[in-house]
Amino acid sequence: MGLLDKFFAKKNGLDTRYYRNGQKKGKATFKNGKLEGLVTTWFENGHKESEYNYKNDKLDGLWTIWNEAVMKASEGNWKGGKQTGVWTYWNKNGTKESEGHWKEGKQDGLSTYWDKEGNVTKTETYKNDELVT
């Protein structure tokens, strides 16, 4: 997590960073030099940009990203630093763009893609990160 280490310099306790305009930029908690718990970042205008969890310095739990129009851009889960479960992505208009299933960090199961009008444009099936159909 080199990038986060540079952004969040403190290695124990809560570290909060701010934009020059005084708005919060991000906050994270470190325990014994490792990320632990909820990490939140904000756009410079004060709207939330992302929220995700760490457990013992590995992504673990719900991951949510918002766009600057305050709509969800993506959401999924991590377990032990690996993507798991259903991951969903939305376009800037707020309509679903794609959705796929993950298991232990690999695509596994059905992935569906939609156009801007909400029509399914493609489906694919993966097994252990390999395209099956």
QUIHU-V830815 format. One record per backbone hydrogen bond with DSSP energy under -1.0 kcal/mol. NH is the residue of the N-H (numbers start at 1). CO is the residue of the C=O. Records with the same first field share a line. If there is no record, write none. Layout:
# QUIHU-V830815
NH->CO, CO
This chain:
# QUIHU-V830815
5->1
6->2
7->3
8->4
13->30
15->28
17->26
19->23
22->19
25->17
26->17
27->40
28->15
30->13
31->34
33->11
34->31
36->29
37->54
39->52
40->27
41->50
42->25
43->47
46->43
49->41
50->41
51->64
52->39
54->37
55->58
57->35
58->55
60->53
61->78
63->76
64->51
65->74
66->49
67->71
70->67
73->65
74->65
75->88
76->63
78->61
79->82
81->59
82->79
84->77
85->102
87->100
88->75
89->98
90->73
91->95
94->91
97->89
98->89
99->112
100->87
102->85
103->106
105->83
106->103
108->101
109->126
111->124
112->99
113->122
114->97
115->119
118->115
121->113
122->113
124->111
126->109
127->130
129->107
130->127
132->125
133->125
